[in-house]
């Protein structure tokens, strides 16, 4: 068990590496704004007064790229049944025309740490109209979006310059959208309790030790077998976190997300009998209710389906796949979420962020930069000039 909300089966290979344990102790002792944002110590740079004004808008459009928007999308999808407003996420450039307005009373939330993200600038230019309510989350410097916000007389919320986008989910970048969705940011902030939880810490350290072992064995593909459609954006967020943080100096992990059980019928053959350069993560959420099989329509050959619901069938498929992986000695870990709420999501965010920072420390990498991506940004600008 990882926490009360999450049952966790770890990779069944190695014990805790003492150096990883020392690294974690150092990281927790160091002044680290990213870890502060995961805890109740962090103070958001927006006021409750501002939030109350913005909460009246029933339709919200969030404009951003990468870490500026993926965390908010993950929160929205994972907790969607509790959200009473309409949210639209503009997270890429599309050549087809997008709707100019959700309706006449819409709020645009534009997020970019640097304030110079080309895609965000382009989308904001097309979508923002004269009578819109606009909020910008960006660094406190004279960037394009900062100056645009000033021109539009929009509200500007300070994006901490020492919290990179992919690590910013529990800072203003994720928590302001979460508040607009109707959630309490404090419920996501679980680090204070997690670092006192020996089961959580031991699970984290064994997980990191095993991942490093896989990398030494030339297993670079981390494949997530996701059995919960509402969690797909958690793993889009996780993809960026792992890929951008560790993909440096010839190192890295390629995180791939597989939609289950659909991919049983397309990719599973490769996973089971193909190259042995993968390690896997099973992810499943226990739902309280799901569609039931209609017994009258079941033929005698499939009587075992009677009185079953789709959740039971999906879980059986997950267990069956794990059993086959064990027989074939394919390495995997497994997350089973018992309760879909803010606390659980905060625990998952904390686990994956700590995992990433620890792996980077062990590999002697800076997890917070992305130097090669900047090359493409500069080259794109050169072509457009």
Backbone torsions as a table, in degrees:
resi	resn	phi	psi	omega
1	UNK	NA	131.0	177.1
2	UNK	-81.8	-51.2	172.2
3	UNK	-145.1	-177.5	177.4
4	UNK	-63.7	-28.7	-176.6
5	UNK	-86.9	-15.9	-172.3
6	UNK	-134.2	117.0	170.6
7	UNK	-84.8	132.3	-172.8
8	UNK	-132.9	123.8	170.9
9	UNK	-104.2	121.6	-175.4
10	UNK	-86.9	165.0	170.2
11	UNK	-55.9	134.6	-171.8
12	UNK	-100.6	62.1	-175.8
13	UNK	-129.8	-59.4	-169.1
14	UNK	-121.2	165.5	174.5
15	UNK	-92.7	177.1	-179.5
16	UNK	-63.8	132.3	173.8
17	UNK	-82.8	125.4	-175.6
18	UNK	-61.3	-34.6	-179.9
19	UNK	-67.2	-34.9	176.1
20	UNK	-65.0	-37.4	179.0
21	UNK	-64.9	-42.1	178.0
22	UNK	-65.6	-40.1	177.8
23	UNK	-59.7	-43.2	179.9
24	UNK	-63.4	-43.1	179.0
25	UNK	-61.1	-40.2	178.4
26	UNK	-65.5	-44.9	-178.5
27	UNK	-60.9	-41.2	-178.6
28	UNK	-71.7	-25.6	178.8
29	UNK	-82.5	-30.6	-177.7
30	UNK	-67.2	154.9	173.0
31	UNK	-77.0	110.5	-174.7
32	UNK	-133.9	109.4	-176.2
33	UNK	-65.3	-30.2	178.6
34	UNK	-64.3	-46.6	178.5
35	UNK	-67.8	-33.8	175.1
36	UNK	-57.6	-38.5	-178.1
37	UNK	-67.2	-19.4	177.7
38	UNK	-85.6	-6.5	-174.5
39	UNK	-116.5	174.1	179.2
40	UNK	-77.0	-3.9	179.2
41	UNK	-73.0	-22.4	-171.7
42	UNK	-78.1	136.4	177.7
43	UNK	-110.3	120.9	178.8
44	UNK	-68.5	150.3	-176.4
45	UNK	-90.5	16.1	173.9
46	UNK	-119.3	155.3	-175.9
47	UNK	-101.3	157.4	176.6
48	UNK	-61.5	-32.1	179.7
49	UNK	-61.9	-43.1	178.4
50	UNK	-62.8	-40.7	-177.9
51	UNK	-65.1	-42.7	-178.9
52	UNK	-59.6	-38.3	178.1
53	UNK	-65.1	-39.3	-175.1
54	UNK	-80.8	-21.9	-176.5
55	UNK	-67.4	-17.2	-178.5
56	UNK	-70.9	-18.2	-180.0
57	UNK	-78.5	123.3	-177.9
58	UNK	-87.3	-12.0	-178.7
59	UNK	-126.9	121.7	-174.3
60	UNK	-125.6	132.2	175.2
61	UNK	-113.5	124.0	177.7
62	UNK	-106.7	126.8	-177.1
63	UNK	-116.8	120.1	179.9
64	UNK	-173.6	-179.3	178.1
65	UNK	-137.8	149.0	173.5
66	UNK	55.4	-131.0	-176.3
67	UNK	-64.3	-15.6	178.5
68	UNK	-72.7	-17.9	-173.8
69	UNK	-133.4	-23.9	-174.1
70	UNK	-62.4	-38.4	179.3
71	UNK	-63.7	-43.9	178.5
72	UNK	-63.3	-39.9	177.4
73	UNK	-63.2	-40.3	179.5
74	UNK	-62.8	-43.7	178.9
75	UNK	-62.5	-46.9	-177.7
76	UNK	-60.7	-49.3	-176.3
77	UNK	-68.0	-42.1	-176.9
78	UNK	-66.2	-34.0	-175.7
79	UNK	-113.8	20.3	-172.1
80	UNK	-51.4	-40.7	-178.0
81	UNK	-57.7	-23.1	-178.1
82	UNK	-89.8	-9.3	-176.1
83	UNK	-89.8	126.0	-176.1
84	UNK	-100.4	-3.3	-179.0
85	UNK	-105.8	167.6	175.2
86	UNK	-95.0	126.6	177.4
87	UNK	-119.4	138.4	175.1
88	UNK	-123.7	130.1	-177.7
89	UNK	-110.1	118.5	178.4
90	UNK	-102.3	99.8	-168.7
91	UNK	-124.7	16.8	178.9
92	UNK	-163.8	169.2	173.3
93	UNK	-92.1	128.6	179.2
94	UNK	-126.0	133.4	-178.3
95	UNK	-78.2	-20.5	174.9
96	UNK	-75.2	149.3	-177.0
97	UNK	-68.3	137.5	175.9
98	UNK	-104.2	158.6	-178.6
99	UNK	-63.7	137.0	-177.6
100	UNK	-75.5	-30.9	180.0
101	UNK	-141.7	144.4	170.4
102	UNK	-71.7	-48.7	167.6
103	UNK	-165.9	-168.8	-173.7
104	UNK	-72.1	-14.0	-179.9
105	UNK	-121.6	74.4	-177.7
106	UNK	-116.3	155.8	178.6
107	UNK	-118.7	127.7	173.9
108	UNK	-99.5	126.1	174.8
109	UNK	-113.7	108.2	-174.7
110	UNK	-103.7	124.1	-173.4
111	UNK	-126.4	124.9	173.6
112	UNK	-159.2	119.7	-179.5
113	UNK	-58.5	-53.0	-177.3
114	UNK	-71.8	-29.1	-174.2
115	UNK	79.3	5.0	-177.9
116	UNK	-125.6	17.9	-179.1
117	UNK	-67.8	118.7	-172.4
118	UNK	-57.6	-45.5	-176.9
119	UNK	-66.3	-39.9	179.4
120	UNK	-67.7	-40.4	176.1
121	UNK	-60.4	-45.2	-178.2
122	UNK	-63.2	-47.2	-179.1
123	UNK	-66.5	-39.8	178.7
124	UNK	-62.7	-39.1	179.6
125	UNK	-61.2	-39.7	-177.2
126	UNK	-78.7	-37.3	-168.3
127	UNK	-93.6	-33.5	-175.9
128	UNK	-73.3	126.5	-179.9
129	UNK	-117.0	167.1	-169.0
130	UNK	-53.2	-44.5	-173.0
131	UNK	-93.6	7.1	-179.5
132	UNK	-70.6	151.6	167.8
133	UNK	-90.2	128.9	-174.7
134	UNK	-128.0	136.6	171.8
135	UNK	-126.5	133.9	177.9
136	UNK	-114.8	131.4	170.9
137	UNK	-110.0	111.7	-177.0
138	UNK	-157.5	166.5	177.4
139	UNK	-63.7	153.9	-178.3
140	UNK	-83.9	71.3	178.3
141	UNK	-151.5	166.8	-173.8
142	UNK	-80.0	64.9	175.8
143	UNK	-86.7	175.2	179.0
144	UNK	-59.2	-50.9	-175.0
145	UNK	-70.7	-32.2	175.6
146	UNK	-62.5	-45.2	-179.6
147	UNK	-69.5	-35.3	176.2
148	UNK	-64.0	-41.9	178.6
149	UNK	-60.6	-41.6	177.7
150	UNK	-61.5	-43.9	-179.8
151	UNK	-61.8	-39.9	-178.7
152	UNK	-82.3	-4.5	-175.4
153	UNK	57.2	39.6	179.6
154	UNK	-88.0	160.4	175.4
155	UNK	-74.2	135.5	179.0
156	UNK	-115.1	125.0	177.3
157	UNK	-110.3	129.7	-173.8
158	UNK	-69.9	125.7	173.1
159	UNK	-95.7	116.8	-179.7
160	UNK	-55.0	126.3	-175.8
161	UNK	-74.4	-11.7	179.1
162	UNK	-100.8	11.2	172.9
163	UNK	-119.1	104.8	-179.2
164	UNK	-65.6	155.4	-174.2
165	UNK	-51.9	-46.3	-175.2
166	UNK	-72.2	-13.2	176.8
167	UNK	-104.1	8.1	-167.3
168	UNK	-98.5	8.9	-171.1
169	UNK	-58.8	-33.9	-179.0
170	UNK	-102.3	14.5	170.0
171	UNK	-97.7	-162.3	180.0
172	UNK	-53.0	-34.9	-173.3
173	UNK	-60.5	-38.6	178.2
174	UNK	-100.6	-30.5	-173.0
175	UNK	-80.1	-30.4	174.1
176	UNK	-64.4	-49.5	173.7
177	UNK	-57.6	-38.7	179.9
178	UNK	-61.7	-41.1	177.7
179	UNK	-65.1	-39.0	177.8
180	UNK	-65.4	-27.3	176.1
181	UNK	-77.1	-13.1	178.4
182	UNK	104.9	13.4	-177.4
183	UNK	-100.8	159.2	178.4
184	UNK	-97.2	114.2	-177.1
185	UNK	-55.5	-31.7	-177.9
186	UNK	-61.1	-29.1	-178.4
187	UNK	-70.4	-22.0	177.6
188	UNK	-80.9	-21.1	-170.0
189	UNK	-86.3	91.9	-170.9
190	UNK	-110.2	-1.6	-172.2
191	UNK	-60.8	-38.3	-178.8
192	UNK	-54.4	-42.4	179.8
193	UNK	-80.4	-36.3	-174.9
194	UNK	-64.7	-37.5	-178.0
195	UNK	-72.5	-10.5	174.6
196	UNK	-96.2	-5.4	-175.5
197	UNK	-93.4	105.4	-175.8
198	UNK	-61.7	-36.8	179.0
199	UNK	-63.7	-42.7	178.9
200	UNK	-62.9	-49.5	-177.7
201	UNK	-62.6	-45.4	179.8
202	UNK	-63.5	-41.2	178.4
203	UNK	-62.6	-42.9	179.1
204	UNK	-60.9	-46.7	-175.8
205	UNK	-68.9	-41.4	177.1
206	UNK	-64.1	-40.1	177.7
207	UNK	-58.3	-46.7	179.9
208	UNK	-65.3	-43.3	179.0
209	UNK	-58.4	-43.4	179.8
210	UNK	-67.5	-41.1	179.4
211	UNK	-61.2	-41.7	177.3
212	UNK	-63.9	-37.1	176.5
213	UNK	-62.3	-43.1	179.0
214	UNK	-62.6	-40.5	-179.8
215	UNK	-63.4	-39.0	176.7
216	UNK	-64.5	-29.3	178.9
217	UNK	-89.1	13.5	177.6
218	UNK	65.9	28.3	172.6
219	UNK	-97.6	101.5	-173.9
220	UNK	-107.5	-7.2	-177.6
221	UNK	-97.8	117.6	175.6
222	UNK	-102.1	106.3	-174.3
223	UNK	-103.4	121.5	179.4
224	UNK	-94.8	117.9	175.6
225	UNK	-93.3	96.3	-171.8
226	UNK	-95.8	115.9	-179.5
227	UNK	-99.2	11.7	-179.2
228	UNK	-129.7	110.3	-175.9
229	UNK	-61.5	-30.0	-178.9
230	UNK	-75.6	-4.1	-180.0
231	UNK	-105.9	4.8	-175.4
232	UNK	-61.0	-34.0	-179.3
233	UNK	-79.0	-20.1	170.1
234	UNK	-59.9	-41.6	-175.4
235	UNK	-84.4	-18.0	167.3
236	UNK	-68.4	-41.1	174.6
237	UNK	-61.8	-44.6	-179.4
238	UNK	-64.3	-38.0	177.5
239	UNK	-55.4	-50.4	-179.3
240	UNK	-63.9	-43.3	-178.2
241	UNK	-55.7	-50.4	-177.1
242	UNK	-74.1	-46.2	-173.6
243	UNK	-66.3	-48.1	-177.6
244	UNK	-74.4	-29.5	-176.9
245	UNK	-78.7	-34.0	-172.7
246	UNK	-110.8	-12.1	-176.2
247	UNK	-80.4	71.6	-175.4
248	UNK	-145.7	150.1	173.8
249	UNK	54.2	38.7	178.8
250	UNK	77.9	3.2	177.4
251	UNK	-99.7	175.4	171.7
252	UNK	139.6	164.8	176.3
253	UNK	-125.7	133.9	176.7
254	UNK	-96.6	104.6	179.9
255	UNK	-86.4	121.5	-179.3
256	UNK	-119.6	135.9	-178.2
257	UNK	-105.9	126.7	179.8
258	UNK	-113.0	126.9	-178.1
259	UNK	-85.4	117.0	-176.9
260	UNK	-109.9	152.3	0.7
261	UNK	-84.3	6.5	-178.2
262	UNK	-52.8	-42.8	-173.9
263	UNK	-75.8	-3.1	167.9
264	UNK	-58.4	-26.6	-173.7
265	UNK	-103.2	12.8	178.2
266	UNK	-142.1	-49.0	-173.1
267	UNK	-108.4	-16.8	-172.5
268	UNK	-61.7	-35.8	177.8
269	UNK	-57.0	-42.3	177.8
270	UNK	-65.9	-43.7	-179.8
271	UNK	-59.6	-38.3	-175.2
272	UNK	-81.2	-39.8	-171.9
273	UNK	-123.2	4.5	180.0
274	UNK	-88.2	-160.8	-179.2
275	UNK	-56.8	144.2	-176.4
276	UNK	-96.4	51.0	179.9
277	UNK	-111.9	24.6	-176.2
278	UNK	-121.1	151.1	161.9
279	UNK	-131.2	155.4	-162.6
280	UNK	-126.2	153.8	172.0
281	UNK	-126.4	121.1	172.0
282	UNK	-90.9	136.0	178.4
283	UNK	-135.9	126.8	-174.2
284	UNK	-145.2	142.2	176.8
285	UNK	-119.6	127.3	178.8
286	UNK	-76.5	116.8	178.6
287	UNK	-95.9	145.4	-179.2
288	UNK	-77.6	-24.5	179.1
289	UNK	-150.0	148.2	174.8
290	UNK	-157.2	170.0	-176.6
291	UNK	-60.6	137.9	-179.0
292	UNK	-98.6	149.2	174.1
293	UNK	-65.6	137.7	176.8
294	UNK	-85.4	107.0	-172.1
295	UNK	-58.0	-38.9	-176.0
296	UNK	-62.5	-21.2	-177.4
297	UNK	-95.1	0.3	-177.5
298	UNK	-86.2	129.2	175.9
299	UNK	-76.9	154.8	-176.3
300	UNK	-54.4	-32.5	-178.8
301	UNK	-63.6	-20.2	-176.2
302	UNK	-121.7	37.3	179.7
303	UNK	-59.6	-23.6	-179.9
304	UNK	-64.7	-13.3	178.0
305	UNK	-85.9	-13.5	-177.7
306	UNK	-60.5	140.5	178.3
307	UNK	66.5	12.9	178.1
308	UNK	-97.4	152.7	170.9
309	UNK	-112.1	171.6	-175.0
310	UNK	-64.8	-31.2	178.1
311	UNK	-62.8	-41.9	178.1
312	UNK	-64.8	-39.2	-179.6
313	UNK	-66.9	-44.3	179.5
314	UNK	-62.6	-42.7	-179.3
315	UNK	-64.8	-38.9	177.1
316	UNK	-61.7	-40.0	178.3
317	UNK	-65.0	-39.3	178.2
318	UNK	-63.4	-48.7	-179.6
319	UNK	-62.0	-39.7	179.5
320	UNK	-62.5	-42.3	-179.7
321	UNK	-65.9	-41.8	176.4
322	UNK	-60.3	-42.1	179.8
323	UNK	-61.3	-41.5	179.0
324	UNK	-68.6	-38.5	177.1
325	UNK	-61.0	-41.3	178.5
326	UNK	-62.0	-44.3	-179.9
327	UNK	-63.3	-35.7	-178.9
328	UNK	-90.5	1.4	178.7
329	UNK	58.1	43.0	175.9
330	UNK	-93.5	123.3	-174.3
331	UNK	-70.2	134.0	177.2
332	UNK	-153.6	157.7	168.3
333	UNK	-121.6	164.5	-174.5
334	UNK	-142.9	128.3	173.1
335	UNK	-108.5	127.3	171.8
336	UNK	-121.7	112.9	-177.1
337	UNK	-86.9	124.3	-178.5
338	UNK	-88.6	-25.5	-175.4
339	UNK	-143.7	126.2	-179.4
340	UNK	-91.0	97.4	178.0
341	UNK	-153.0	-179.1	-176.6
342	UNK	-63.2	-41.4	-178.3
343	UNK	-60.3	-46.0	179.4
344	UNK	-59.8	-44.3	-178.6
345	UNK	-65.5	-39.4	176.1
346	UNK	-61.6	-38.1	177.5
347	UNK	-65.2	-41.2	178.6
348	UNK	-66.1	-45.8	177.6
349	UNK	-57.2	-45.0	-178.1
350	UNK	-63.6	-43.8	-179.7
351	UNK	-59.3	-50.0	-174.6
352	UNK	-69.6	-34.7	178.0
353	UNK	-68.9	-45.7	177.5
354	UNK	-62.1	-41.4	176.9
355	UNK	-56.1	-47.1	-176.9
356	UNK	-65.0	-45.5	-179.5
357	UNK	-64.1	-40.3	179.0
358	UNK	-66.6	-42.0	178.0
359	UNK	-62.7	-42.5	178.9
360	UNK	-62.3	-42.7	179.3
361	UNK	-60.6	-44.0	-179.5
362	UNK	-66.4	-33.4	-178.4
363	UNK	-90.0	2.6	179.8
364	UNK	58.8	46.9	179.3
365	UNK	-119.1	153.6	171.2
366	UNK	-88.8	109.4	-176.3
367	UNK	-74.5	-9.5	-167.7
368	UNK	-97.8	-6.2	-179.5
369	UNK	-113.1	173.3	177.3
370	UNK	-151.1	66.3	-169.7
371	UNK	-59.5	-37.4	-175.3
372	UNK	-72.6	-29.9	177.2
373	UNK	-62.2	-35.5	179.4
374	UNK	-61.9	-30.5	178.8
375	UNK	-61.2	-41.1	-179.4
376	UNK	-69.0	-37.5	178.2
377	UNK	-60.4	-45.1	-180.0
378	UNK	-65.8	-41.2	-179.0
379	UNK	-66.7	-39.3	176.9
380	UNK	-59.8	-44.7	179.1
381	UNK	-61.5	-41.3	-179.7
382	UNK	-62.0	-37.8	179.9
383	UNK	-70.0	-36.7	-177.3
384	UNK	-76.6	-24.5	-177.4
385	UNK	-66.2	NA	NA
